[in-house]
Amino acid sequence: MPVITEIEDLRRIYKRRVPKMFYDYCESGSWSEQTFRENLSDFEQIYLRQRVAIDMTGRSTASQMIGQDVAMPVALAPVGMTGMQHADGEIHAARAAGKFGVPYCLSTMSICSIEDVAENTDAPFWLQVYTMKDDDYTQRLFDRARAAKCSAAVITVDLQMLGQRHKDIKNGLSAPPKLTAKSIADMSWRVPWGLEMLRTKRRFFGNIVGHAKGVGDASSLSDWTHHNFDQGLNWDRIREFRRMWDGPLIIKGIMDPRDALEACNVGADAIVVSNHGGRQLDGALSSIRALGPIMDAVGDRIEVHLDSGVRSGQDVLKALAMGAKGCWIGRAYVYGLGAMGERGVSEALRVIHKELDVSMGLCGRTDVRALDRDILMIPRGFSGDWED
Ligand SMILES: Cc1cc2nc3c(=O)[nH]c(=O)nc-3n(C[C@H](O)[C@H](O)[C@H](O)COP(=O)(O)O)c2cc1C
């Protein structure tokens, strides 16, 4: 077992182990990747205020996210095609999250189905749903989530149409991979990955193929997806989705205070300040820059979470100190999963937990639920002083 001390260690192993097509799918942003890059670099603009001679014993990272107890306020974000990063990847990630005591959110675009994950894990998980035109399909998704005892639904609102990632087009990304000379060459020397993939039966989009009308195989899937993302989405439609699901609801993909207020009005329990990890609108602000004005606008009206660019416990600490109640991680756990399956996800969580705990203590704080901006030094104008 290699020694893992930081998330970057996992990324390096992941890159060697998984076919380039799937590594690129994860490790890229849309168009010029400006937002993808700034999601990370903007965290570095914020400094932590070191304090000394303050009793730092008895620290706790335990908290709650949407009323659910968590060992630390960090959730695993929905990531499509996780089951291509590692065979049965969604099950491995959900198990690691359950054992650690943090929430796992399954993507609609997952390889393992809702039922697969429910049957193979103990802890309740969250289900992420895209805003599709096909209401029957969406209603069935919510019904299946209810039957699987999912403890929350997440509606992703920032994907009315797809941002373009150049590498995916050039790599001919698909699940399962199309067999071309290039993809065969790519996969042939990732032997452990390939053997595990051959052993599993889960290689298609398990929540769609066989569930959506007219989608019986992978070839009809891309047509269905293309026609079903709802470019006409509006807040009334989101209210309809709210009515389809009576459990806790989270709206993911909010970057503007006005949209955050709309989310309060539709009766969501929480929002995620997120630019989809820089995969949608290239040129959008980083999430950490967007957080402050959103917190100021919504106050205590709704629970606010943040994702995009979180790679360390220090990042989590900064977001929490700015007012977020929790962070979600995407790539940070996918690196672990691709590197070493469930154990790698556990390692990613262990690394982030340790960084959060130690950094919090060195800032003179002992309770993750009682952080505030006083531990931060935020550059003037960080959230922007923009022309009207
Ligand atoms: C490979 C990949 C696939 C993703 N698929 C989905 C998805 O199916 N649904 C969704 O709501 N978000 C999806 N996201 C966005 C994540 O939920 C999350 O917002 C993002 O990864 C956070 O940024 P980070 O990766 O820098 O932590 C995906 C992200 C990645 C990297």
The ligand as an ORCA input file, in Angstrom:
! r2SCAN-3c Opt
* xyz 0 1
  C     -16.458     13.315    -13.747
  C     -17.539     14.162    -13.155
  C     -18.864     13.818    -13.388
  C     -19.887     14.573    -12.799
  N     -21.189     14.176    -12.957
  C     -22.167     14.857    -12.306
  C     -23.501     14.383    -12.339
  O     -23.804     13.356    -12.931
  N     -24.438     15.121    -11.703
  C     -24.132     16.277    -11.022
  O     -25.017     16.917    -10.439
  N     -22.867     16.716    -10.962
  C     -21.888     16.035    -11.558
  N     -20.597     16.463    -11.458
  C     -20.288     17.638    -10.653
  C     -20.024     17.238     -9.193
  O     -21.207     16.817     -8.563
  C     -19.452     18.406     -8.388
  O     -20.284     19.515     -8.549
  C     -18.027     18.752     -8.816
  O     -17.275     17.589     -9.059
  C     -17.359     19.568     -7.739
  O     -16.091     19.966     -8.148
  P     -14.740     19.197     -7.741
  O     -14.674     18.009     -8.616
  O     -13.689     20.197     -8.012
  O     -14.857     18.795     -6.285
  C     -19.566     15.712    -12.030
  C     -18.224     16.042    -11.814
  C     -17.218     15.275    -12.359
  C     -15.784     15.636    -12.077
*
